[in-house]
């Protein structure tokens, strides 16, 4: 039996319903005792073992399959964990519908439509203040049914993530409890070190491989937001013509080479390996900047 009136929100619910709800498991019914009159009535189930539910049917005209847990919300809706139907049912204004479960005993379907999910002998059900329905599932999990009209906002998701040298990237996603989000669209050079699907606030943990080739980028999706991950090329073997090692050979590198050729000797910039930095090295670097090749040593 479930009396609505345990926590503060449940007390409000109890005042709204003014009733106790009973899962009469072996009689295959759900019953209600109205507090004001003490009268008991059947609100769901006809006493026969049921099969699939036709949405919109009379709740007292359908068969249930060993209902174990019941709960109610402040609007007077009643939720039933129908254990051997592998389903969560909802009774509204005397009519019944399947809220979750496809009728198959199992565990699948997280982050998708609730009626496409498999449940494993759900034993109990509860409702929280925002209308989310919590299900005790015999798979050893508590599963949450989030209302379609719930408002979930996400923070902390950047538009771009520079990942120059590779390594781990942790993106903290902020949201409220029971709001689901996923990470998807990863290219082969980005892997997840955490979960791909999360409920509530959490981290998108990415492992970005080092890049020894051309610069590359990818757009991935985190909590519904598009995130551009960019990575310059040549991370594995430095390009000696890229003097400032910013991933490209351009006029900045040529200017650095000129400055060093005018007296600031730097062995790294001795591209032809003759012991001095001079106009020959500047020409090599200029050719590289013009995509005419880099004949640097090494």
Secondary structure, DSSP 8 states (H G I E B T S, - for coil): -EES-SSHHHHHHHHHH-EEEEEEGGGTEEEEEETTT--EEEEE--SSB-----TTEEGGGS-BS-EEEEEE-TTS-EEEEEGGGTEEEEEETTEEEEEE--S-BS-B-TTS-GGGSBBS---EEEE-TTS-EEEEETTTEEEEE--TT-----B---SEEE-TT-EEEEEEEB--TT-EEEEE---TTEEESS-SEEESSEEEEEEE----SS-EEEEEEETTEEEEEEE-S-SSS--TT-TT-SS--SHHHHHHHHHHHTT---GGG-TT-SSS-SHHHHHHHHHHHTTS------
